[in-house]
């Protein structure tokens, strides 16, 4: 097993054929210590100084970059019907304290039972796509 303490580069400059992917769920990117296995079977242990980012290079060997890629996940996507509707959706969703990603015209929210209950109760239109989910980073009581 190879030990990684930091990323080597934010992205690889090599063509896809010269990259070996280590796939990770979004929650892994929040951790500093974890393990993973690349597509070629190479095992990695992570004891990181700082968090990794999607697409970063963590190791290089034999002319190949080992990159960490975030796996897509199923989310709820709620389209906004008007500015007032957008405010209502954001306010009620925010009260659930779930990770969310804001776009022009819709909101993506973690696929969670409490969100499903809110969507059904309010009767809002929604879809459940499987996408690369990168919610806003928030800090409680940030100044």
URKA-V172559 format. One record per pair of residues at least 24 apart in sequence whose C-alpha atoms are under 6 Angstrom apart, sorted by sequence separation. I is the first residue (numbers start at 0). GAP is how many residues later the second one is. D is the distance in whole Angstrom. If there is no record, write none. Layout:
BEGIN
I,GAP,D  I,GAP,D
END
This chain:
BEGIN
79,25,5  78,26,6  79,26,5  78,27,4  77,28,5  77,29,5  76,30,6  76,31,4  75,32,6  75,33,5  74,34,6  100,34,4  74,35,5  75,35,6  99,35,5  100,35,6  74,36,5  98,36,6  2,41,6  0,42,5  1,42,5  2,42,5  3,42,5  4,42,5  5,42,5  0,43,5  1,43,6  2,43,6  4,43,4  5,43,6  4,44,6  10,44,5  25,44,6  10,45,5  18,45,5  20,45,6  22,45,6  24,45,6  9,46,4  10,46,6  17,46,5  18,46,5  19,46,5  20,46,5  21,46,5  22,46,5  23,46,5  24,46,5  8,47,6  18,47,6  20,47,6  22,47,6  23,47,6  8,48,5  77,48,5  7,49,5  76,49,5  6,50,6  7,50,5  76,50,5  6,51,5  75,51,6  75,52,5  74,53,5  74,54,6  73,55,6  73,56,4  72,57,5  71,58,6  72,58,5  71,59,5  71,60,4
END
